[in-house]
Amino acid sequence: MTDILITDIAAYMTDLGQRARVASRALARASTAQKNAALFAIAARLDAEREAITRANRADLDAGAAKGLDAALLDRLELTPGRIDAMIDGVREVAALPDPIGAMTDLNSRPSGIQVGRMRVPLGVVGIIYESRPNVTADAAVLCLKSGNATVLRGGSEAFTSNQAIARCIQQGLNQAGLPVDGVQVVATTDRAAVGAMITMPESIDVIIPRGGKGLIERISRDARVPVIKHLDGICHVYIDTSADLDKAFRIAMNAKTQRYGTCNTMETLLVDAPVAADILPRLAAAYREKGVELRGCPQTCAILPDALPATDADWDTEYLAPILSIRVVDGLDAAMDHIARHGSAHTDAIVTEDYSRARRFLREVDSSSVMVNASTRFADGFEYGLGAEIGISTDKFHARGPVGLDGLTSVKFVVLGDGEVRG
């Protein structure tokens, strides 16, 4: 499918949003059985349409290569047979997750005779703006569907044809299950004005989730009139305490940095307590060197590791997403937490320690969406947390915080159960 010509973007987006709003009411009242039937139907359609999806993806890849997209972007864009398998498996995994909608909690009896509790409900219409990876179209749509939300998806122009092919499978699955096809809509134009319209439509869209580069997220956060669930940076830290088991610290520091370089939960700064720096840093440096990781350090680090480059002030505030690591030697737990408070991005931070009291202080005082003791930052992920698939990670403090799975796509309302009680 090619980009359609839309002369009035505002009118097009208004109509799309209004249809999503109507569909959201049907999805909110859909039963778990209906939603799961739709999910299994979507998985079957994606499986049946593998060739069509691959052809669409090949068209995007050819167009991207002709435009000079770099190898990393083309890799993110490509839907290999294995990635299509994973996309289909992901849909089925969401179907297997518990349905959060309608769950009632905290039901308490009051002296008046009424019972007061909370019920989990959908957000309504979720707008998702993302780049590159076309599998996000399926991932995001099915999470929104299972949580009873309608969704409006605006993918990157480089994946336009792939996204439309996947969207057709999703809408066919919805139709087969008797749910409104307008419950999942992919914006059918690459015109950037569509993004501007989406983020200023509070009457139609309840929340925006941006997935992409920092520039995209900053622009949406700045200009949106709709609430945004987001994180800007993943400047994650591992602090090796003086009481750490150094073998444990070695494994964690290596995994946190080198398991994958381009993810938001990869460690970017290693903090080491001064008494153990000379013991652990040479061993880590040798292993990092074998992996091709460039080290940048504070003066104390450079004195221990002559091959390390001097770190600049900017390094402590940089999310590299690359085989580069900043290292700072600190004087104890308070200095480590001060550094994290000053330079961190409230994403994920970890301490390696055998001291229970220091571990407890770190958990209590480090103000990040995920705080860890004796574990790699790479675990900050919805699947690893047992949430199933995730739609992103939020470093905000209101509504959702941390990996955003099904519960993060819902809200709660108070419910009151009575038997004729009136207030005196």
Salt bridges, closest charged atoms under 4 A:
ASP15 OD2 - ARG19 NE 2.99
ASP47 OD1 - ARG50 NE 2.67
GLU49 OE2 - ARG45 NH2 2.73
ASP62 OD1 - ARG58 NH1 3.48
ASP75 OD1 - ARG83 NH2 3.23
ASP85 OD1 - ARG50 NH2 2.46
ASP99 OD2 - LYS35 NZ 2.91
ASP182 OD1 - ARG19 NH1 2.92
ASP206 OD2 - ARG21 NH1 2.76
ASP223 OD2 - ARG219 NE 3.81
ASP223 OD1 - ARG222 NE 3.17
ASP233 OD2 - LYS214 NZ 3.28
ASP241 OD2 - ARG358 NH1 3.01
ASP247 OD1 - ARG283 NH1 2.87
GLU268 OE1 - LYS257 NZ 2.70
GLU294 OE2 - ARG296 NE 2.61
ASP307 OD2 - ARG289 NH2 3.59
ASP315 OD1 - ARG296 NH1 2.78
ASP317 OD1 - HIS343 ND1 2.79
ASP334 OD1 - ARG361 NH2 2.81
ASP349 OD1 - HIS237 ND1 2.80
GLU354 OE2 - LYS248 NZ 2.85
ASP355 OD2 - ARG358 NE 3.99
GLU365 OE2 - ARG361 NE 2.75
GLU365 OE2 - ARG364 NH2 3.84
ASP367 OD2 - LYS397 NZ 2.56
ASP367 OD1 - ARG401 NH2 2.91
ASP396 OD1 - LYS230 NZ 2.95
